[in-house]
Amino acid sequence: MDQGDKARQVNKLGEEYGELCRAVNKGNQDETIDALGDMYVVMVQVAMQHGTSIEQCIAAAYEEIKDRKGKMVNGVFVKEADLK
């Protein structure tokens, strides 16, 4: 699963993200679920290609944001540093 071209896998992730955007914009729950699942599979593959795991990536992201302060602006979380 960690074989293949890294750039093509990242491009595939972009395609799947586009599908997710279309599904959400249409309000199509089944397509949203499918796109999220496809993105997860591709992200697992990309992580493996880079010598890590998706779990390690999630843990690293959580460590970075767990204590972050900010507020919701128009339905989107904006970190405190960007509010200034």
N, CA, C and O atoms as a Maestro MAE file, in Angstrom:
{
 s_m_m2io_version
 :::
 2.0.0
}

f_m_ct {
 s_m_title
 :::
 protein
 m_atom[336] {
  # First column is atom index #
  i_m_mmod_type
  r_m_x_coord
  r_m_y_coord
  r_m_z_coord
  i_m_residue_number
  s_m_chain_name
  s_m_pdb_residue_name
  s_m_pdb_atom_name
  i_m_atomic_number
  :::
  1 25 0.811 -1.194 0.000 1 A "MET " " N  " 7
  2 3 0.000 0.000 0.000 1 A "MET " " CA " 6
  3 2 0.858 1.265 0.000 1 A "MET " " C  " 6
  4 15 0.366 2.336 -0.352 1 A "MET " " O  " 8
  5 25 2.130 1.162 0.387 2 A "ASP " " N  " 7
  6 3 2.981 2.343 0.416 2 A "ASP " " CA " 6
  7 2 3.785 2.489 -0.877 2 A "ASP " " C  " 6
  8 15 4.747 3.254 -0.934 2 A "ASP " " O  " 8
  9 25 3.388 1.758 -1.901 3 A "GLN " " N  " 7
  10 3 4.045 1.851 -3.193 3 A "GLN " " CA " 6
  11 2 3.348 2.916 -4.032 3 A "GLN " " C  " 6
  12 15 2.274 3.401 -3.675 3 A "GLN " " O  " 8
  13 25 3.955 3.263 -5.119 4 A "GLY " " N  " 7
  14 3 3.331 4.212 -6.026 4 A "GLY " " CA " 6
  15 2 3.964 5.580 -5.950 4 A "GLY " " C  " 6
  16 15 4.847 5.837 -5.132 4 A "GLY " " O  " 8
  17 25 3.495 6.445 -6.815 5 A "ASP " " N  " 7
  18 3 4.015 7.790 -6.956 5 A "ASP " " CA " 6
  19 2 3.392 8.717 -5.923 5 A "ASP " " C  " 6
  20 15 2.171 8.857 -5.857 5 A "ASP " " O  " 8
  21 25 4.243 9.351 -5.116 6 A "LYS " " N  " 7
  22 3 3.756 10.219 -4.033 6 A "LYS " " CA " 6
  23 2 2.963 11.396 -4.577 6 A "LYS " " C  " 6
  24 15 1.908 11.731 -4.039 6 A "LYS " " O  " 8
  25 25 3.450 12.018 -5.619 7 A "ALA " " N  " 7
  26 3 2.760 13.187 -6.183 7 A "ALA " " CA " 6
  27 2 1.389 12.792 -6.729 7 A "ALA " " C  " 6
  28 15 0.420 13.533 -6.564 7 A "ALA " " O  " 8
  29 25 1.303 11.651 -7.366 8 A "ARG " " N  " 7
  30 3 0.005 11.213 -7.899 8 A "ARG " " CA " 6
  31 2 -0.984 10.922 -6.775 8 A "ARG " " C  " 6
  32 15 -2.179 11.187 -6.908 8 A "ARG " " O  " 8
  33 25 -0.486 10.380 -5.677 9 A "GLN " " N  " 7
  34 3 -1.376 10.121 -4.543 9 A "GLN " " CA " 6
  35 2 -1.901 11.429 -3.962 9 A "GLN " " C  " 6
  36 15 -3.074 11.521 -3.601 9 A "GLN " " O  " 8
  37 25 -1.044 12.435 -3.868 10 A "VAL " " N  " 7
  38 3 -1.493 13.724 -3.355 10 A "VAL " " CA " 6
  39 2 -2.485 14.359 -4.327 10 A "VAL " " C  " 6
  40 15 -3.466 14.968 -3.898 10 A "VAL " " O  " 8
  41 25 -2.242 14.224 -5.621 11 A "ASN " " N  " 7
  42 3 -3.205 14.724 -6.605 11 A "ASN " " CA " 6
  43 2 -4.541 14.006 -6.479 11 A "ASN " " C  " 6
  44 15 -5.600 14.614 -6.631 11 A "ASN " " O  " 8
  45 25 -4.483 12.704 -6.198 12 A "LYS " " N  " 7
  46 3 -5.709 11.923 -5.994 12 A "LYS " " CA " 6
  47 2 -6.459 12.467 -4.780 12 A "LYS " " C  " 6
  48 15 -7.687 12.548 -4.800 12 A "LYS " " O  " 8
  49 25 -5.745 12.835 -3.738 13 A "LEU " " N  " 7
  50 3 -6.380 13.418 -2.561 13 A "LEU " " CA " 6
  51 2 -7.103 14.708 -2.938 13 A "LEU " " C  " 6
  52 15 -8.205 14.967 -2.455 13 A "LEU " " O  " 8
  53 25 -6.488 15.514 -3.799 14 A "GLY " " N  " 7
  54 3 -7.128 16.739 -4.276 14 A "GLY " " CA " 6
  55 2 -8.411 16.440 -5.028 14 A "GLY " " C  " 6
  56 15 -9.405 17.147 -4.862 14 A "GLY " " O  " 8
  57 25 -8.404 15.408 -5.848 15 A "GLU " " N  " 7
  58 3 -9.617 15.001 -6.576 15 A "GLU " " CA " 6
  59 2 -10.716 14.601 -5.596 15 A "GLU " " C  " 6
  60 15 -11.873 14.994 -5.741 15 A "GLU " " O  " 8
  61 25 -10.332 13.822 -4.606 16 A "GLU " " N  " 7
  62 3 -11.313 13.373 -3.617 16 A "GLU " " CA " 6
  63 2 -11.864 14.554 -2.823 16 A "GLU " " C  " 6
  64 15 -13.047 14.578 -2.485 16 A "GLU " " O  " 8
  65 25 -11.005 15.536 -2.525 17 A "TYR " " N  " 7
  66 3 -11.456 16.742 -1.828 17 A "TYR " " CA " 6
  67 2 -12.481 17.497 -2.678 17 A "TYR " " C  " 6
  68 15 -13.478 18.000 -2.161 17 A "TYR " " O  " 8
  69 25 -12.229 17.568 -3.965 18 A "GLY " " N  " 7
  70 3 -13.194 18.192 -4.872 18 A "GLY " " CA " 6
  71 2 -14.534 17.483 -4.821 18 A "GLY " " C  " 6
  72 15 -15.581 18.131 -4.816 18 A "GLY " " O  " 8
  73 25 -14.509 16.156 -4.782 19 A "GLU " " N  " 7
  74 3 -15.747 15.379 -4.670 19 A "GLU " " CA " 6
  75 2 -16.454 15.681 -3.356 19 A "GLU " " C  " 6
  76 15 -17.680 15.783 -3.313 19 A "GLU " " O  " 8
  77 25 -15.674 15.823 -2.280 20 A "LEU " " N  " 7
  78 3 -16.260 16.157 -0.985 20 A "LEU " " CA " 6
  79 2 -16.940 17.521 -1.045 20 A "LEU " " C  " 6
  80 15 -18.067 17.679 -0.575 20 A "LEU " " O  " 8
  81 25 -16.265 18.489 -1.615 21 A "CYS " " N  " 7
  82 3 -16.849 19.836 -1.729 21 A "CYS " " CA " 6
  83 2 -18.160 19.794 -2.510 21 A "CYS " " C  " 6
  84 15 -19.151 20.393 -2.092 21 A "CYS " " O  " 8
  85 25 -18.170 19.093 -3.635 22 A "ARG " " N  " 7
  86 3 -19.393 18.997 -4.438 22 A "ARG " " CA " 6
  87 2 -20.515 18.322 -3.652 22 A "ARG " " C  " 6
  88 15 -21.661 18.769 -3.686 22 A "ARG " " O  " 8
  89 25 -20.180 17.252 -2.950 23 A "ALA " " N  " 7
  90 3 -21.196 16.518 -2.183 23 A "ALA " " CA " 6
  91 2 -21.783 17.384 -1.077 23 A "ALA " " C  " 6
  92 15 -22.999 17.410 -0.884 23 A "ALA " " O  " 8
  93 25 -20.923 18.095 -0.351 24 A "VAL " " N  " 7
  94 3 -21.403 18.963 0.727 24 A "VAL " " CA " 6
  95 2 -22.254 20.091 0.147 24 A "VAL " " C  " 6
  96 15 -23.318 20.404 0.681 24 A "VAL " " O  " 8
  97 25 -21.794 20.694 -0.931 25 A "ASN " " N  " 7
  98 3 -22.546 21.789 -1.541 25 A "ASN " " CA " 6
  99 2 -23.916 21.340 -2.046 25 A "ASN " " C  " 6
  100 15 -24.867 22.122 -2.045 25 A "ASN " " O  " 8
  101 25 -24.018 20.087 -2.475 26 A "LYS " " N  " 7
  102 3 -25.303 19.542 -2.933 26 A "LYS " " CA " 6
  103 2 -26.147 19.029 -1.776 26 A "LYS " " C  " 6
  104 15 -27.333 18.744 -1.945 26 A "LYS " " O  " 8
  105 25 -25.538 18.912 -0.601 27 A "GLY " " N  " 7
  106 3 -26.257 18.356 0.541 27 A "GLY " " CA " 6
  107 2 -26.481 16.853 0.417 27 A "GLY " " C  " 6
  108 15 -27.448 16.322 0.962 27 A "GLY " " O  " 8
  109 25 -25.596 16.169 -0.295 28 A "ASN " " N  " 7
  110 3 -25.736 14.736 -0.521 28 A "ASN " " CA " 6
  111 2 -24.924 13.960 0.518 28 A "ASN " " C  " 6
  112 15 -23.702 13.856 0.420 28 A "ASN " " O  " 8
  113 25 -25.619 13.426 1.500 29 A "GLN " " N  " 7
  114 3 -24.966 12.726 2.613 29 A "GLN " " CA " 6
  115 2 -24.215 11.478 2.167 29 A "GLN " " C  " 6
  116 15 -23.101 11.234 2.633 29 A "GLN " " O  " 8
  117 25 -24.798 10.685 1.277 30 A "ASP " " N  " 7
  118 3 -24.130 9.457 0.831 30 A "ASP " " CA " 6
  119 2 -22.819 9.767 0.107 30 A "ASP " " C  " 6
  120 15 -21.805 9.111 0.344 30 A "ASP " " O  " 8
  121 25 -22.843 10.764 -0.770 31 A "GLU " " N  " 7
  122 3 -21.625 11.142 -1.489 31 A "GLU " " CA " 6
  123 2 -20.594 11.767 -0.541 31 A "GLU " " C  " 6
  124 15 -19.390 11.603 -0.733 31 A "GLU " " O  " 8
  125 25 -21.069 12.478 0.473 32 A "THR " " N  " 7
  126 3 -20.169 13.055 1.466 32 A "THR " " CA " 6
  127 2 -19.437 11.950 2.211 32 A "THR " " C  " 6
  128 15 -18.219 12.004 2.377 32 A "THR " " O  " 8
  129 25 -20.177 10.956 2.654 33 A "ILE " " N  " 7
  130 3 -19.578 9.821 3.365 33 A "ILE " " CA " 6
  131 2 -18.578 9.099 2.477 33 A "ILE " " C  " 6
  132 15 -17.487 8.751 2.927 33 A "ILE " " O  " 8
  133 25 -18.942 8.872 1.220 34 A "ASP " " N  " 7
  134 3 -18.048 8.193 0.283 34 A "ASP " " CA " 6
  135 2 -16.763 8.987 0.076 34 A "ASP " " C  " 6
  136 15 -15.670 8.420 0.088 34 A "ASP " " O  " 8
  137 25 -16.892 10.296 -0.113 35 A "ALA " " N  " 7
  138 3 -15.707 11.131 -0.349 35 A "ALA " " CA " 6
  139 2 -14.801 11.165 0.876 35 A "ALA " " C  " 6
  140 15 -13.580 11.090 0.743 35 A "ALA " " O  " 8
  141 25 -15.384 11.278 2.066 36 A "LEU " " N  " 7
  142 3 -14.579 11.274 3.286 36 A "LEU " " CA " 6
  143 2 -13.834 9.950 3.432 36 A "LEU " " C  " 6
  144 15 -12.656 9.938 3.788 36 A "LEU " " O  " 8
  145 25 -14.497 8.861 3.164 37 A "GLY " " N  " 7
  146 3 -13.852 7.550 3.235 37 A "GLY " " CA " 6
  147 2 -12.721 7.424 2.235 37 A "GLY " " C  " 6
  148 15 -11.646 6.917 2.556 37 A "GLY " " O  " 8
  149 25 -12.973 7.892 1.011 38 A "ASP " " N  " 7
  150 3 -11.932 7.840 -0.019 38 A "ASP " " CA " 6
  151 2 -10.730 8.690 0.384 38 A "ASP " " C  " 6
  152 15 -9.585 8.280 0.197 38 A "ASP " " O  " 8
  153 25 -10.993 9.878 0.940 39 A "MET " " N  " 7
  154 3 -9.903 10.745 1.371 39 A "MET " " CA " 6
  155 2 -9.085 10.076 2.475 39 A "MET " " C  " 6
  156 15 -7.856 10.155 2.480 39 A "MET " " O  " 8
  157 25 -9.763 9.428 3.397 40 A "TYR " " N  " 7
  158 3 -9.066 8.750 4.487 40 A "TYR " " CA " 6
  159 2 -8.129 7.672 3.942 40 A "TYR " " C  " 6
  160 15 -6.978 7.566 4.366 40 A "TYR " " O  " 8
  161 25 -8.628 6.880 3.007 41 A "VAL " " N  " 7
  162 3 -7.809 5.809 2.428 41 A "VAL " " CA " 6
  163 2 -6.580 6.396 1.744 41 A "VAL " " C  " 6
  164 15 -5.471 5.890 1.915 41 A "VAL " " O  " 8
  165 25 -6.773 7.451 0.978 42 A "VAL " " N  " 7
  166 3 -5.648 8.078 0.283 42 A "VAL " " CA " 6
  167 2 -4.665 8.672 1.300 42 A "VAL " " C  " 6
  168 15 -3.452 8.552 1.123 42 A "VAL " " O  " 8
  169 25 -5.167 9.301 2.346 43 A "MET " " N  " 7
  170 3 -4.279 9.877 3.365 43 A "MET " " CA " 6
  171 2 -3.479 8.795 4.075 43 A "MET " " C  " 6
  172 15 -2.311 9.006 4.401 43 A "MET " " O  " 8
  173 25 -4.085 7.650 4.319 44 A "VAL " " N  " 7
  174 3 -3.352 6.527 4.921 44 A "VAL " " CA " 6
  175 2 -2.201 6.129 4.000 44 A "VAL " " C  " 6
  176 15 -1.084 5.891 4.458 44 A "VAL " " O  " 8
  177 25 -2.479 6.059 2.713 45 A "GLN " " N  " 7
  178 3 -1.448 5.680 1.744 45 A "GLN " " CA " 6
  179 2 -0.331 6.724 1.693 45 A "GLN " " C  " 6
  180 15 0.848 6.370 1.661 45 A "GLN " " O  " 8
  181 25 -0.694 7.997 1.684 46 A "VAL " " N  " 7
  182 3 0.315 9.055 1.633 46 A "VAL " " CA " 6
  183 2 1.178 9.020 2.890 46 A "VAL " " C  " 6
  184 15 2.398 9.166 2.812 46 A "VAL " " O  " 8
  185 25 0.555 8.831 4.033 47 A "ALA " " N  " 7
  186 3 1.319 8.742 5.277 47 A "ALA " " CA " 6
  187 2 2.325 7.593 5.199 47 A "ALA " " C  " 6
  188 15 3.493 7.760 5.549 47 A "ALA " " O  " 8
  189 25 1.872 6.439 4.743 48 A "MET " " N  " 7
  190 3 2.762 5.286 4.632 48 A "MET " " CA " 6
  191 2 3.913 5.569 3.672 48 A "MET " " C  " 6
  192 15 5.052 5.177 3.927 48 A "MET " " O  " 8
  193 25 3.614 6.249 2.569 49 A "GLN " " N  " 7
  194 3 4.659 6.576 1.603 49 A "GLN " " CA " 6
  195 2 5.713 7.497 2.211 49 A "GLN " " C  " 6
  196 15 6.850 7.542 1.742 49 A "GLN " " O  " 8
  197 25 5.332 8.223 3.245 50 A "HIS " " N  " 7
  198 3 6.262 9.144 3.901 50 A "HIS " " CA " 6
  199 2 6.816 8.577 5.209 50 A "HIS " " C  " 6
  200 15 7.368 9.306 6.033 50 A "HIS " " O  " 8
  201 25 6.658 7.274 5.381 51 A "GLY " " N  " 7
  202 3 7.274 6.595 6.512 51 A "GLY " " CA " 6
  203 2 6.614 6.850 7.848 51 A "GLY " " C  " 6
  204 15 7.269 6.773 8.888 51 A "GLY " " O  " 8
  205 25 5.333 7.151 7.836 52 A "THR " " N  " 7
  206 3 4.609 7.402 9.074 52 A "THR " " CA " 6
  207 2 3.246 6.735 8.980 52 A "THR " " C  " 6
  208 15 2.974 5.992 8.037 52 A "THR " " O  " 8
  209 25 2.398 7.000 9.950 53 A "SER " " N  " 7
  210 3 1.043 6.453 9.921 53 A "SER " " CA " 6
  211 2 0.057 7.604 10.073 53 A "SER " " C  " 6
  212 15 0.409 8.677 10.563 53 A "SER " " O  " 8
  213 25 -1.145 7.374 9.660 54 A "ILE " " N  " 7
  214 3 -2.180 8.401 9.797 54 A "ILE " " CA " 6
  215 2 -2.414 8.701 11.277 54 A "ILE " " C  " 6
  216 15 -2.718 9.837 11.643 54 A "ILE " " O  " 8
  217 25 -2.275 7.694 12.117 55 A "GLU " " N  " 7
  218 3 -2.448 7.903 13.555 55 A "GLU " " CA " 6
  219 2 -1.381 8.843 14.110 55 A "GLU " " C  " 6
  220 15 -1.673 9.699 14.945 55 A "GLU " " O  " 8
  221 25 -0.141 8.678 13.640 56 A "GLN " " N  " 7
  222 3 0.935 9.573 14.080 56 A "GLN " " CA " 6
  223 2 0.672 11.004 13.604 56 A "GLN " " C  " 6
  224 15 0.957 11.963 14.322 56 A "GLN " " O  " 8
  225 25 0.141 11.141 12.420 57 A "CYS " " N  " 7
  226 3 -0.171 12.472 11.877 57 A "CYS " " CA " 6
  227 2 -1.283 13.128 12.690 57 A "CYS " " C  " 6
  228 15 -1.216 14.320 12.990 57 A "CYS " " O  " 8
  229 25 -2.296 12.359 13.042 58 A "ILE " " N  " 7
  230 3 -3.399 12.898 13.844 58 A "ILE " " CA " 6
  231 2 -2.892 13.311 15.219 58 A "ILE " " C  " 6
  232 15 -3.254 14.376 15.720 58 A "ILE " " O  " 8
  233 25 -2.062 12.481 15.829 59 A "ALA " " N  " 7
  234 3 -1.520 12.806 17.150 59 A "ALA " " CA " 6
  235 2 -0.681 14.078 17.101 59 A "ALA " " C  " 6
  236 15 -0.764 14.914 18.000 59 A "ALA " " O  " 8
  237 25 0.118 14.224 16.060 60 A "ALA " " N  " 7
  238 3 0.951 15.424 15.924 60 A "ALA " " CA " 6
  239 2 0.080 16.665 15.738 60 A "ALA " " C  " 6
  240 15 0.357 17.713 16.323 60 A "ALA " " O  " 8
  241 25 -0.962 16.551 14.934 61 A "ALA " " N  " 7
  242 3 -1.867 17.688 14.719 61 A "ALA " " CA " 6
  243 2 -2.577 18.048 16.011 61 A "ALA " " C  " 6
  244 15 -2.720 19.225 16.342 61 A "ALA " " O  " 8
  245 25 -3.022 17.034 16.741 62 A "TYR " " N  " 7
  246 3 -3.710 17.300 18.009 62 A "TYR " " CA " 6
  247 2 -2.790 18.007 18.990 62 A "TYR " " C  " 6
  248 15 -3.203 18.957 19.655 62 A "TYR " " O  " 8
  249 25 -1.547 17.551 19.086 63 A "GLU " " N  " 7
  250 3 -0.592 18.187 19.999 63 A "GLU " " CA " 6
  251 2 -0.404 19.667 19.653 63 A "GLU " " C  " 6
  252 15 -0.237 20.506 20.538 63 A "GLU " " O  " 8
  253 25 -0.434 19.966 18.380 64 A "GLU " " N  " 7
  254 3 -0.239 21.353 17.940 64 A "GLU " " CA " 6
  255 2 -1.436 22.245 18.263 64 A "GLU " " C  " 6
  256 15 -1.266 23.429 18.556 64 A "GLU " " O  " 8
  257 25 -2.645 21.683 18.212 65 A "ILE " " N  " 7
  258 3 -3.834 22.531 18.349 65 A "ILE " " CA " 6
  259 2 -4.579 22.390 19.666 65 A "ILE " " C  " 6
  260 15 -5.489 23.175 19.935 65 A "ILE " " O  " 8
  261 25 -4.225 21.423 20.488 66 A "LYS " " N  " 7
  262 3 -5.033 21.108 21.672 66 A "LYS " " CA " 6
  263 2 -5.223 22.279 22.626 66 A "LYS " " C  " 6
  264 15 -6.271 22.384 23.265 66 A "LYS " " O  " 8
  265 25 -4.252 23.146 22.734 67 A "ASP " " N  " 7
  266 3 -4.348 24.275 23.655 67 A "ASP " " CA " 6
  267 2 -4.602 25.603 22.936 67 A "ASP " " C  " 6
  268 15 -4.526 26.676 23.535 67 A "ASP " " O  " 8
  269 25 -4.900 25.506 21.656 68 A "ARG " " N  " 7
  270 3 -5.087 26.712 20.855 68 A "ARG " " CA " 6
  271 2 -6.332 27.458 21.308 68 A "ARG " " C  " 6
  272 15 -7.365 26.858 21.605 68 A "ARG " " O  " 8
  273 25 -6.212 28.749 21.353 69 A "LYS " " N  " 7
  274 3 -7.326 29.607 21.719 69 A "LYS " " CA " 6
  275 2 -7.768 30.367 20.481 69 A "LYS " " C  " 6
  276 15 -6.979 30.613 19.568 69 A "LYS " " O  " 8
  277 25 -9.028 30.732 20.464 70 A "GLY " " N  " 7
  278 3 -9.578 31.470 19.342 70 A "GLY " " CA " 6
  279 2 -11.075 31.574 19.478 70 A "GLY " " C  " 6
  280 15 -11.625 31.380 20.562 70 A "GLY " " O  " 8
  281 25 -11.741 31.883 18.371 71 A "LYS " " N  " 7
  282 3 -13.195 31.969 18.417 71 A "LYS " " CA " 6
  283 2 -13.769 31.662 17.041 71 A "LYS " " C  " 6
  284 15 -13.063 31.666 16.032 71 A "LYS " " O  " 8
  285 25 -15.055 31.400 17.032 72 A "MET " " N  " 7
  286 3 -15.756 31.134 15.792 72 A "MET " " CA " 6
  287 2 -16.084 32.461 15.118 72 A "MET " " C  " 6
  288 15 -16.618 33.370 15.753 72 A "MET " " O  " 8
  289 25 -15.766 32.566 13.844 73 A "VAL " " N  " 7
  290 3 -16.091 33.735 13.046 73 A "VAL " " CA " 6
  291 2 -16.787 33.243 11.783 73 A "VAL " " C  " 6
  292 15 -16.189 32.545 10.965 73 A "VAL " " O  " 8
  293 25 -18.041 33.609 11.634 74 A "ASN " " N  " 7
  294 3 -18.832 33.167 10.472 74 A "ASN " " CA " 6
  295 2 -18.799 31.648 10.303 74 A "ASN " " C  " 6
  296 15 -18.721 31.147 9.182 74 A "ASN " " O  " 8
  297 25 -18.859 30.920 11.416 75 A "GLY " " N  " 7
  298 3 -18.916 29.464 11.378 75 A "GLY " " CA " 6
  299 2 -17.581 28.764 11.199 75 A "GLY " " C  " 6
  300 15 -17.544 27.550 10.995 75 A "GLY " " O  " 8
  301 25 -16.482 29.509 11.271 76 A "VAL " " N  " 7
  302 3 -15.147 28.935 11.103 76 A "VAL " " CA " 6
  303 2 -14.295 29.330 12.309 76 A "VAL " " C  " 6
  304 15 -14.275 30.494 12.708 76 A "VAL " " O  " 8
  305 25 -13.588 28.346 12.889 77 A "PHE " " N  " 7
  306 3 -12.697 28.643 14.004 77 A "PHE " " CA " 6
  307 2 -11.492 29.420 13.518 77 A "PHE " " C  " 6
  308 15 -10.817 29.004 12.577 77 A "PHE " " O  " 8
  309 25 -11.220 30.546 14.157 78 A "VAL " " N  " 7
  310 3 -10.053 31.373 13.831 78 A "VAL " " CA " 6
  311 2 -9.177 31.409 15.074 78 A "VAL " " C  " 6
  312 15 -9.620 31.808 16.151 78 A "VAL " " O  " 8
  313 25 -7.909 30.979 14.909 79 A "LYS " " N  " 7
  314 3 -7.022 30.968 16.069 79 A "LYS " " CA " 6
  315 2 -6.707 32.391 16.502 79 A "LYS " " C  " 6
  316 15 -6.694 33.334 15.711 79 A "LYS " " O  " 8
  317 25 -6.454 32.494 17.796 80 A "GLU " " N  " 7
  318 3 -6.232 33.789 18.428 80 A "GLU " " CA " 6
  319 2 -5.170 34.629 17.716 80 A "GLU " " C  " 6
  320 15 -5.346 35.834 17.538 80 A "GLU " " O  " 8
  321 25 -4.084 34.000 17.315 81 A "ALA " " N  " 7
  322 3 -2.997 34.725 16.647 81 A "ALA " " CA " 6
  323 2 -3.455 35.386 15.354 81 A "ALA " " C  " 6
  324 15 -2.905 36.411 14.952 81 A "ALA " " O  " 8
  325 25 -4.459 34.806 14.701 82 A "ASP " " N  " 7
  326 3 -4.957 35.362 13.440 82 A "ASP " " CA " 6
  327 2 -6.048 36.402 13.638 82 A "ASP " " C  " 6
  328 15 -6.480 37.036 12.674 82 A "ASP " " O  " 8
  329 25 -6.497 36.585 14.869 83 A "LEU " " N  " 7
  330 3 -7.539 37.565 15.156 83 A "LEU " " CA " 6
  331 2 -6.976 38.975 15.326 83 A "LEU " " C  " 6
  332 15 -7.722 39.953 15.332 83 A "LEU " " O  " 8
  333 25 -5.671 39.068 15.463 84 A "LYS " " N  " 7
  334 3 -5.021 40.363 15.739 84 A "LYS " " CA " 6
  335 2 -4.771 41.142 14.487 84 A "LYS " " C  " 6
  336 15 -4.234 42.248 14.546 84 A "LYS " " O  " 8
  :::
 }
 m_bond[335] {
  # First column is bond index #
  i_m_from
  i_m_to
  i_m_order
  :::
  1 1 2 1
  2 2 3 1
  3 3 4 2
  4 3 5 1
  5 5 6 1
  6 6 7 1
  7 7 8 2
  8 7 9 1
  9 9 10 1
  10 10 11 1
  11 11 12 2
  12 11 13 1
  13 13 14 1
  14 14 15 1
  15 15 16 2
  16 15 17 1
  17 17 18 1
  18 18 19 1
  19 19 20 2
  20 19 21 1
  21 21 22 1
  22 22 23 1
  23 23 24 2
  24 23 25 1
  25 25 26 1
  26 26 27 1
  27 27 28 2
  28 27 29 1
  29 29 30 1
  30 30 31 1
  31 31 32 2
  32 31 33 1
  33 33 34 1
  34 34 35 1
  35 35 36 2
  36 35 37 1
  37 37 38 1
  38 38 39 1
  39 39 40 2
  40 39 41 1
  41 41 42 1
  42 42 43 1
  43 43 44 2
  44 43 45 1
  45 45 46 1
  46 46 47 1
  47 47 48 2
  48 47 49 1
  49 49 50 1
  50 50 51 1
  51 51 52 2
  52 51 53 1
  53 53 54 1
  54 54 55 1
  55 55 56 2
  56 55 57 1
  57 57 58 1
  58 58 59 1
  59 59 60 2
  60 59 61 1
  61 61 62 1
  62 62 63 1
  63 63 64 2
  64 63 65 1
  65 65 66 1
  66 66 67 1
  67 67 68 2
  68 67 69 1
  69 69 70 1
  70 70 71 1
  71 71 72 2
  72 71 73 1
  73 73 74 1
  74 74 75 1
  75 75 76 2
  76 75 77 1
  77 77 78 1
  78 78 79 1
  79 79 80 2
  80 79 81 1
  81 81 82 1
  82 82 83 1
  83 83 84 2
  84 83 85 1
  85 85 86 1
  86 86 87 1
  87 87 88 2
  88 87 89 1
  89 89 90 1
  90 90 91 1
  91 91 92 2
  92 91 93 1
  93 93 94 1
  94 94 95 1
  95 95 96 2
  96 95 97 1
  97 97 98 1
  98 98 99 1
  99 99 100 2
  100 99 101 1
  101 101 102 1
  102 102 103 1
  103 103 104 2
  104 103 105 1
  105 105 106 1
  106 106 107 1
  107 107 108 2
  108 107 109 1
  109 109 110 1
  110 110 111 1
  111 111 112 2
  112 111 113 1
  113 113 114 1
  114 114 115 1
  115 115 116 2
  116 115 117 1
  117 117 118 1
  118 118 119 1
  119 119 120 2
  120 119 121 1
  121 121 122 1
  122 122 123 1
  123 123 124 2
  124 123 125 1
  125 125 126 1
  126 126 127 1
  127 127 128 2
  128 127 129 1
  129 129 130 1
  130 130 131 1
  131 131 132 2
  132 131 133 1
  133 133 134 1
  134 134 135 1
  135 135 136 2
  136 135 137 1
  137 137 138 1
  138 138 139 1
  139 139 140 2
  140 139 141 1
  141 141 142 1
  142 142 143 1
  143 143 144 2
  144 143 145 1
  145 145 146 1
  146 146 147 1
  147 147 148 2
  148 147 149 1
  149 149 150 1
  150 150 151 1
  151 151 152 2
  152 151 153 1
  153 153 154 1
  154 154 155 1
  155 155 156 2
  156 155 157 1
  157 157 158 1
  158 158 159 1
  159 159 160 2
  160 159 161 1
  161 161 162 1
  162 162 163 1
  163 163 164 2
  164 163 165 1
  165 165 166 1
  166 166 167 1
  167 167 168 2
  168 167 169 1
  169 169 170 1
  170 170 171 1
  171 171 172 2
  172 171 173 1
  173 173 174 1
  174 174 175 1
  175 175 176 2
  176 175 177 1
  177 177 178 1
  178 178 179 1
  179 179 180 2
  180 179 181 1
  181 181 182 1
  182 182 183 1
  183 183 184 2
  184 183 185 1
  185 185 186 1
  186 186 187 1
  187 187 188 2
  188 187 189 1
  189 189 190 1
  190 190 191 1
  191 191 192 2
  192 191 193 1
  193 193 194 1
  194 194 195 1
  195 195 196 2
  196 195 197 1
  197 197 198 1
  198 198 199 1
  199 199 200 2
  200 199 201 1
  201 201 202 1
  202 202 203 1
  203 203 204 2
  204 203 205 1
  205 205 206 1
  206 206 207 1
  207 207 208 2
  208 207 209 1
  209 209 210 1
  210 210 211 1
  211 211 212 2
  212 211 213 1
  213 213 214 1
  214 214 215 1
  215 215 216 2
  216 215 217 1
  217 217 218 1
  218 218 219 1
  219 219 220 2
  220 219 221 1
  221 221 222 1
  222 222 223 1
  223 223 224 2
  224 223 225 1
  225 225 226 1
  226 226 227 1
  227 227 228 2
  228 227 229 1
  229 229 230 1
  230 230 231 1
  231 231 232 2
  232 231 233 1
  233 233 234 1
  234 234 235 1
  235 235 236 2
  236 235 237 1
  237 237 238 1
  238 238 239 1
  239 239 240 2
  240 239 241 1
  241 241 242 1
  242 242 243 1
  243 243 244 2
  244 243 245 1
  245 245 246 1
  246 246 247 1
  247 247 248 2
  248 247 249 1
  249 249 250 1
  250 250 251 1
  251 251 252 2
  252 251 253 1
  253 253 254 1
  254 254 255 1
  255 255 256 2
  256 255 257 1
  257 257 258 1
  258 258 259 1
  259 259 260 2
  260 259 261 1
  261 261 262 1
  262 262 263 1
  263 263 264 2
  264 263 265 1
  265 265 266 1
  266 266 267 1
  267 267 268 2
  268 267 269 1
  269 269 270 1
  270 270 271 1
  271 271 272 2
  272 271 273 1
  273 273 274 1
  274 274 275 1
  275 275 276 2
  276 275 277 1
  277 277 278 1
  278 278 279 1
  279 279 280 2
  280 279 281 1
  281 281 282 1
  282 282 283 1
  283 283 284 2
  284 283 285 1
  285 285 286 1
  286 286 287 1
  287 287 288 2
  288 287 289 1
  289 289 290 1
  290 290 291 1
  291 291 292 2
  292 291 293 1
  293 293 294 1
  294 294 295 1
  295 295 296 2
  296 295 297 1
  297 297 298 1
  298 298 299 1
  299 299 300 2
  300 299 301 1
  301 301 302 1
  302 302 303 1
  303 303 304 2
  304 303 305 1
  305 305 306 1
  306 306 307 1
  307 307 308 2
  308 307 309 1
  309 309 310 1
  310 310 311 1
  311 311 312 2
  312 311 313 1
  313 313 314 1
  314 314 315 1
  315 315 316 2
  316 315 317 1
  317 317 318 1
  318 318 319 1
  319 319 320 2
  320 319 321 1
  321 321 322 1
  322 322 323 1
  323 323 324 2
  324 323 325 1
  325 325 326 1
  326 326 327 1
  327 327 328 2
  328 327 329 1
  329 329 330 1
  330 330 331 1
  331 331 332 2
  332 331 333 1
  333 333 334 1
  334 334 335 1
  335 335 336 2
  :::
 }
}
